[in-house]
Amino acid sequence: MTPFSNSSVNRGAVALLVLVLAACGTAPRQPARNGVGSKSPAPAATSGSASTATAASSTDRVEADRRFKQALQLMREHKQTEAQAALVSLSKDFPAFSGPLTALGILYAQGKQRSQALDSFAKASTANPDNAVALNWLGSLYRENGDFKRAEEAYQKAIKAKPDYAPAQLNLGILYDVSLRQPQNALAAYREYQRIAGAKNQNLMVSVWIKELEDSTTTRTASASTESAR
C-alpha cells in the first residue's frame, strides 16, 4: 500500500471535525492527511489570551483580554456572526494583539473567506512571530492554494517557534507526503509527531501512514537493488 492509497480518503473528514473543534477554543490532536475543503491539513485552535504586544498598557491588556474572552465564548456557542463582529472591532482597537487576529482568521477560514483569513493570520504572525497557531493556519491555507513552498516555510516557522507543537509537525508531514511527495521527509515528520504524542498516546492513523511509507520505501529499495543486479 502506498502513501497515496484509499486510506487517505478518511483524512478529509477528520480535518473537518478538527476545524469544528478549533472554533470552540480547544487544541485538537487528531490528524488530517487531506483537508480544508478537499486537500488541506487541519489547524489547531487559538489560545484564550489576546495579549502579545509588549508596548500595550496594563489597562489595554485587561480590556483586550476581557473582550477576547467574550468573543471566544461566542465562538463556543456557535454564534459566528456575533463573534466575527466582536473580533473585527477588537482587532481594530488593538491591532498589535495577535490573539484576536488569529481567532478572526479561524472564523474567516471556516467561512471559506480565504483571502481575509490569510490577511488575518499574516497580521497575527507579524504581531507575534512566535504565534505557532497562526503560522500553522497560514501553512494550511498556503497548501490549499497550491503554494507548497510557503506552506513548508510557515509550518517550519511554527515548529521553530514551538518545537513540540504537534499540529504543525503533523501538517508538515502531510505536506511532504501528499503534496510534495517526499516520503523520507514525511516519515521524519510523522515520527516526530508520534514522539511528541508520547508512547501512551500514539495515533493509530499516523502509525498506519508511517507503515505505508516504510513499506513503500522498502519496495522501492528492493526494486532498485534488483535492477542494479541485472
C-alpha positions in Angstrom: 0.0 0.0 0.0 1.4 3.4 -1.0 1.1 6.7 0.9 -1.5 7.8 -1.8 -3.8 4.8 -1.3 -7.5 4.8 -0.5 -6.7 5.1 3.2 -6.2 8.8 2.7 -9.9 9.3 1.9 -10.9 9.4 5.6 -8.4 12.2 6.4 -10.6 14.9 5.0 -13.4 14.0 7.2 -11.1 14.1 10.2 -9.9 17.5 9.2 -13.4 18.9 9.1 -14.0 17.6 12.7 -10.8 19.2 13.9 -11.8 22.5 12.4 -15.1 22.5 14.2 -13.3 21.7 17.5 -10.8 24.5 16.8 -13.6 27.1 16.8 -14.5 26.0 20.3 -11.2 27.0 21.6 -9.8 23.5 22.0 -6.4 22.3 20.8 -7.2 19.1 18.9 -4.6 16.5 18.2 -6.4 14.4 15.6 -4.6 14.2 12.3 -5.9 15.0 8.8 -3.8 14.0 5.9 -6.2 15.6 3.5 -8.0 18.7 4.4 -9.5 22.2 4.5 -12.0 21.8 1.7 -10.5 18.9 -0.3 -6.8 18.7 0.5 -5.5 20.7 3.4 -4.3 19.8 6.9 -6.2 20.6 10.0 -5.0 23.5 12.0 -5.5 23.8 15.8 -7.2 26.5 17.8 -6.2 29.9 19.1 -5.4 30.4 22.8 -7.5 32.1 25.4 -5.4 35.3 25.7 -5.3 38.3 23.4 -2.0 39.8 24.5 1.3 39.6 22.8 2.0 43.3 22.3 4.7 44.4 24.7 4.0 48.1 24.3 0.4 47.9 25.4 -0.5 49.3 28.8 -1.8 47.0 31.6 -5.2 48.6 31.2 -5.2 47.9 27.5 -4.3 44.3 28.2 -7.1 43.8 30.7 -9.7 45.3 28.4 -8.4 43.4 25.3 -8.4 40.1 27.2 -11.9 40.7 28.6 -13.3 41.4 25.1 -11.3 38.5 23.6 -12.7 36.0 26.1 -16.2 37.2 25.3 -15.6 36.7 21.6 -14.2 33.2 22.2 -17.3 32.4 24.2 -19.5 33.5 21.3 -17.4 31.1 19.1 -18.0 28.2 21.5 -21.7 29.0 21.4 -21.6 28.8 17.6 -22.6 32.5 17.3 -20.2 33.0 14.4 -21.6 36.3 13.2 -21.5 38.0 16.6 -18.1 36.5 17.3 -16.7 37.8 14.0 -18.1 41.3 14.6 -16.6 41.3 18.1 -13.2 40.2 16.8 -13.2 42.7 13.9 -13.9 45.5 16.4 -11.3 44.2 18.8 -8.6 43.9 16.1 -9.2 47.5 15.0 -9.0 48.8 18.6 -5.9 46.6 19.4 -4.1 45.9 16.1 -0.9 44.9 17.9 -2.5 42.0 19.7 -2.1 38.6 18.0 -4.8 36.5 19.6 -7.9 38.3 18.2 -6.4 38.3 14.7 -5.8 34.6 15.0 -9.4 33.8 16.1 -10.7 36.1 13.4 -8.6 34.2 10.8 -10.1 30.9 12.0 -13.6 32.3 11.5 -12.8 33.6 8.0 -11.2 30.2 7.1 -14.2 28.3 8.3 -16.4 30.6 6.2 -14.3 30.0 3.1 -13.2 33.6 3.1 -9.6 32.6 2.3 -8.2 36.0 1.4 -9.4 37.5 4.6 -8.2 34.5 6.6 -4.7 34.8 5.0 -4.6 38.5 5.8 -5.7 37.9 9.5 -3.2 35.1 10.1 -0.4 37.1 8.4 -1.1 40.1 10.6 -1.2 37.8 13.7 2.2 36.3 12.9 3.6 39.8 12.3 2.3 41.0 15.7 3.8 37.9 17.3 6.4 36.0 15.2 6.2 33.1 17.7 2.4 32.6 17.2 2.6 28.9 16.2 -1.1 28.6 15.8 -1.4 31.5 13.2 1.7 30.1 11.4 0.1 26.6 11.3 -3.1 28.0 9.8 -1.1 30.0 7.3 0.6 26.9 6.2 -2.7 25.1 5.7 -4.1 27.9 3.6 -1.0 28.2 1.5 -1.1 24.5 0.9 -4.8 24.7 -0.1 -3.8 27.4 -2.6 -1.1 25.2 -4.0 1.7 27.3 -2.7 3.7 24.5 -1.2 6.9 26.3 -0.6 5.3 29.0 1.5 3.3 26.3 3.3 6.5 24.5 4.2 8.1 27.7 5.4 5.0 28.5 7.6 5.0 25.1 9.2 8.7 25.2 9.8 8.4 28.6 11.4 5.6 27.3 13.7 7.8 24.4 14.7 10.8 26.7 15.3 8.6 28.9 17.5 7.2 25.9 19.4 9.2 22.7 18.8 6.6 20.5 20.5 3.6 22.0 18.6 2.1 18.7 17.3 -0.4 20.1 14.7 2.3 21.9 12.7 4.6 18.8 12.9 1.8 16.6 11.6 0.8 19.1 8.9 4.4 19.3 7.7 4.4 15.6 7.3 1.2 15.7 5.4 2.6 18.3 3.1 5.7 16.2 2.4 3.6 13.1 2.0 0.7 14.1 -0.1 1.7 17.4 -1.8 5.5 17.3 -2.3 5.8 13.5 -2.4 8.9 13.5 -0.3 8.5 10.2 1.6 11.6 10.4 3.7 10.8 13.9 4.9 7.2 12.8 5.6 8.4 9.8 7.6 10.7 12.0 9.7 7.8 14.5 10.4 5.3 11.7 11.2 7.8 10.1 13.6 8.5 13.4 15.3 4.7 13.9 15.7 4.4 10.5 17.4 7.4 11.3 19.6 5.6 14.5 20.8 2.5 12.5 21.4 4.4 10.1 23.6 4.3 6.3 23.9 0.9 6.1 25.6 -0.8 8.5 23.1 0.4 7.2 19.7 -2.1 8.0 17.0 -3.1 4.8 15.1 -3.9 6.7 11.9 -0.4 8.2 11.8 1.1 4.8 12.6 -0.7 3.4 9.5 0.7 6.2 7.4 4.2 5.5 8.8 3.9 1.8 7.9 2.7 2.6 4.4 5.7 4.9 3.8 8.1 2.4 5.3 6.7 -0.4 3.1 6.8 1.8 0.0 10.4 2.8 0.7 11.4 -0.9 1.3 9.7 -1.9 -2.0 11.5 0.8 -4.0 14.8 -0.1 -2.4 14.3 -3.8 -3.3 13.3 -2.9 -6.8 16.3 -0.7 -7.3 18.6 -3.4 -6.0 17.1 -5.9 -8.4 17.6 -3.6 -11.3 21.2 -2.9 -10.4 21.9 -6.6 -10.1 20.8 -7.1 -13.7 
